[in-house]
Amino acid sequence: MPMADSTDPLPLVGLPCCTRMVGERPTHWVGEKYITAVSDAAGAMPLLVPALGGRLDPEDVVRRLDGLLLTGSPSNVEPHHYDGTPSAEGTLHDAPRDALALPLIRAAISVGLPVLAICRGIQELNVALGGTLHQRVHEVAGRIDHRAPKGTAEQRYAHTAHRVRLIPGGLLERLAGVGELAVNSLHAQGIDRLAPTLAAEAEAPDGQIEAVRHCAAPFVVGVQWHPEYRVLENAFGRALFAAFGAACRHLAHARRGR
């Protein structure tokens, strides 16, 4: 875990929940690997934010947080949020998460809150700021299949799908210390038109945008792959979450006048 002053309270990082039926019970949930990555690699306190949509004031929520982590999910952002065509039959959506995450992203950026967006999170980030998505990247001419392989959860997250080229001089290249990374890949959606305030930080061999940063915000980063998986065993994952944690602590100290 990143070192911090033992007298300081841990920065508080919000993780917007997905919704899912567990048997007959509606639930709000976040995968454990995201929670432990915030705790163990970012050195922060994870706080799950329920997907209550309009019942939560996003500006009030971000005033209480020192950072925001947008997680991956099996669901896709509903296309009406970016004027897309209706989804193919059988596509999994999560309207309550959309209703929570999209306004929360805009509120977070407006107050300089550090944001780390992963998989579905990078798609939400792009849509929230005015970009669009390919709903089925594997059906786009010239694109490879970015979906997860069949198998157990362990097999899907542990596989190496392809390499990504890190944009020279970008934040991720500086964090990685190299120009390329081998990454896993578990997505069908992907960025189409990049939001005006975002810049590409990494690309797959087929040209698909795989990472972004906000051009003006202090720390707003999105990646399409899953650096939270076994984060402490992965040098880039550790570096990315450490940088996110440092940004959260910096904001927390600034808010407390330190």
C-alpha positions in Angstrom: 0.0 0.0 0.0 1.3 3.6 -0.8 2.7 5.2 2.3 0.7 8.0 4.0 1.0 10.0 7.1 -0.4 7.8 9.9 -2.1 10.8 11.4 -4.1 11.5 8.3 -7.5 10.0 7.6 -7.5 7.9 4.5 -8.9 9.7 1.4 -12.4 8.6 0.6 -13.0 7.1 -2.9 -16.5 6.6 -4.2 -17.3 3.5 -6.3 -20.7 3.8 -8.1 -22.7 0.6 -7.8 -24.2 -1.6 -10.5 -27.6 -3.2 -9.9 -28.4 -6.8 -10.3 -31.0 -9.4 -9.2 -29.5 -12.1 -6.9 -32.2 -14.7 -7.0 -35.4 -12.6 -6.2 -33.5 -9.9 -4.4 -32.5 -6.6 -6.1 -28.9 -5.7 -5.1 -26.4 -2.9 -5.5 -22.9 -4.2 -5.9 -19.2 -3.6 -6.7 -16.7 -6.3 -7.5 -14.3 -7.1 -4.7 -11.2 -6.6 -6.9 -12.0 -2.9 -7.3 -12.6 -2.5 -3.6 -9.3 -4.1 -2.7 -7.4 -2.2 -5.4 -8.6 1.1 -3.9 -7.6 -0.1 -0.4 -4.4 -1.9 -1.1 -2.9 -0.1 -4.1 -4.3 3.4 -3.9 -4.1 3.6 -0.1 -7.7 4.9 0.2 -11.0 4.1 1.8 -13.5 2.6 -0.7 -17.1 3.8 -0.3 -19.8 2.1 -2.4 -22.3 4.7 -3.8 -25.7 3.1 -4.3 -27.3 3.4 -7.7 -30.2 5.6 -6.6 -30.1 7.9 -9.6 -32.0 11.2 -9.1 -32.5 10.5 -5.4 -28.8 11.5 -4.9 -27.5 15.0 -5.7 -24.2 14.4 -7.6 -22.8 17.7 -6.4 -23.5 16.7 -2.8 -21.9 13.3 -3.3 -18.6 14.6 -4.8 -18.3 17.2 -2.0 -18.0 14.2 0.4 -15.4 12.3 -1.7 -11.7 12.7 -2.4 -11.8 10.5 -5.6 -14.1 8.5 -7.9 -13.4 5.1 -9.3 -15.7 3.9 -12.2 -15.6 0.1 -12.4 -16.1 -2.3 -15.1 -19.4 -4.2 -15.5 -21.1 -6.8 -17.8 -23.7 -4.1 -18.7 -23.4 -1.5 -21.5 -24.2 2.2 -21.4 -27.6 2.6 -23.0 -27.2 4.2 -26.4 -29.9 6.9 -26.0 -27.3 8.7 -23.8 -25.2 9.4 -26.9 -27.9 9.3 -29.6 -26.9 5.8 -30.7 -29.1 3.3 -32.4 -31.0 0.8 -30.3 -28.9 -2.0 -28.9 -29.0 -5.5 -30.3 -31.5 -7.8 -28.7 -30.2 -9.4 -25.5 -27.7 -6.6 -24.7 -27.4 -6.1 -20.9 -28.1 -2.6 -19.6 -28.1 -1.0 -16.2 -30.2 2.1 -16.3 -29.8 2.9 -12.6 -26.0 2.9 -12.9 -26.2 5.1 -16.0 -28.4 7.5 -14.0 -25.9 7.6 -11.2 -22.6 7.5 -13.0 -23.0 10.0 -15.9 -24.1 13.0 -13.8 -21.5 12.0 -11.1 -18.7 12.1 -13.6 -19.6 15.6 -14.7 -19.9 16.8 -11.1 -16.6 15.2 -10.1 -14.7 16.9 -13.0 -16.3 20.3 -12.3 -14.8 20.3 -8.8 -11.4 18.8 -9.7 -12.1 15.3 -8.1 -9.6 12.7 -9.2 -11.3 10.1 -11.4 -10.1 6.6 -12.5 -12.3 4.9 -15.0 -12.0 1.2 -15.9 -13.7 -0.7 -18.8 -17.4 0.4 -18.6 -16.0 3.3 -16.7 -14.0 4.7 -19.6 -17.1 4.3 -21.8 -19.2 6.2 -19.2 -16.5 8.9 -19.0 -16.5 9.4 -22.8 -20.3 9.5 -23.0 -20.7 11.8 -20.0 -18.4 14.4 -21.7 -20.1 14.2 -25.1 -18.4 11.3 -26.9 -20.0 8.3 -28.6 -19.5 4.5 -28.5 -19.2 1.6 -30.9 -21.7 -0.9 -29.4 -20.1 -4.0 -31.0 -16.4 -3.2 -31.7 -15.9 -6.7 -33.2 -18.4 -5.8 -36.0 -16.6 -2.6 -37.0 -14.5 -2.9 -40.1 -10.8 -3.3 -39.4 -11.3 -4.0 -35.6 -10.3 -7.1 -33.8 -12.5 -9.0 -31.3 -12.0 -7.3 -27.9 -14.5 -9.6 -26.1 -13.4 -11.9 -23.3 -12.5 -15.5 -24.1 -14.7 -18.3 -22.8 -13.8 -19.9 -19.5 -13.8 -19.1 -15.8 -13.6 -15.5 -14.5 -9.9 -16.2 -13.7 -9.2 -17.3 -17.3 -11.0 -14.3 -18.7 -9.1 -11.7 -16.6 -5.8 -13.4 -16.7 -5.5 -13.8 -20.5 -3.3 -11.4 -22.5 -5.4 -10.2 -25.4 -3.2 -7.8 -27.3 -0.7 -5.0 -26.7 -1.5 -1.3 -26.5 0.7 1.5 -27.7 1.1 4.2 -25.1 1.0 7.7 -26.6 4.5 9.2 -26.4 4.8 11.8 -23.7 1.5 10.9 -22.2 0.7 10.2 -18.5 0.5 6.5 -18.9 3.8 6.2 -20.7 5.4 8.1 -17.9 3.8 5.8 -15.3 4.7 2.6 -17.2 8.2 3.6 -18.2 7.7 1.8 -21.5 6.0 2.5 -24.8 3.8 -0.6 -24.9 1.8 -2.8 -22.5 0.3 -6.2 -22.8 -3.3 -6.1 -21.6 -6.4 -8.2 -21.1 -9.6 -7.3 -22.9 -13.2 -8.0 -21.9 -15.4 -5.5 -23.7 -17.8 -5.3 -26.6 -18.4 -1.6 -26.4 -15.6 0.8 -27.1 -15.0 4.5 -27.9 -16.1 5.7 -31.3 -16.0 9.5 -31.3 -13.7 10.8 -28.5 -15.3 13.5 -26.2 -13.9 17.0 -27.0 -12.2 17.4 -23.6 -10.5 13.9 -23.7 -7.2 12.9 -25.3 -6.1 9.4 -26.3 -3.5 7.9 -24.0 -3.3 4.4 -25.6 -4.4 2.5 -28.7 -4.8 -1.1 -29.6 -3.1 -2.5 -32.8 -6.4 -2.1 -34.7 -6.6 1.7 -33.8 -9.2 1.3 -31.1 -8.7 3.9 -28.3 -7.8 2.0 -25.1 -7.0 4.8 -22.7 -7.8 8.5 -22.3 -7.1 11.4 -20.0 -8.9 14.7 -19.5 -7.1 17.6 -21.2 -7.6 20.1 -18.3 -8.5 18.2 -15.1 -5.7 17.4 -12.6 -6.2 13.6 -12.7 -9.0 12.1 -14.9 -7.8 8.9 -16.5 -9.7 6.0 -18.2 -8.4 2.6 -19.4 -10.3 0.0 -21.3 -8.5 -3.0 -19.8 -8.5 -4.2 -16.2 -5.4 -3.1 -14.2 -7.3 -3.8 -11.0 -6.9 -7.6 -11.6 -4.2 -8.9 -9.3 -3.1 -5.2 -9.0 -0.2 -5.8 -6.6 1.3 -8.3 -9.0 1.3 -5.9 -11.9 3.8 -3.1 -12.1 1.6 -0.8 -14.3 -1.5 -1.5 -12.2 0.4 -0.6 -9.0 1.7 2.6 -10.6 -1.7 3.6 -11.9 -3.5 3.1 -8.6 -0.7 4.7 -6.7 -0.9 7.8 -8.9 -4.7 7.9 -8.4 -4.3 7.5 -4.6 -1.7 10.3 -4.5 -4.1 12.6 -6.4 -6.8 11.8 -3.9 -4.6 12.5 -1.0 -3.4 15.8 -2.5 -7.0 16.9 -2.9 -7.9 15.8 0.6 -5.0 17.8 2.1 -5.9 20.8 0.0 -9.5 20.7 1.2 -8.3 20.6 4.8 -5.9 23.5 4.3 -2.7 21.5 4.6 
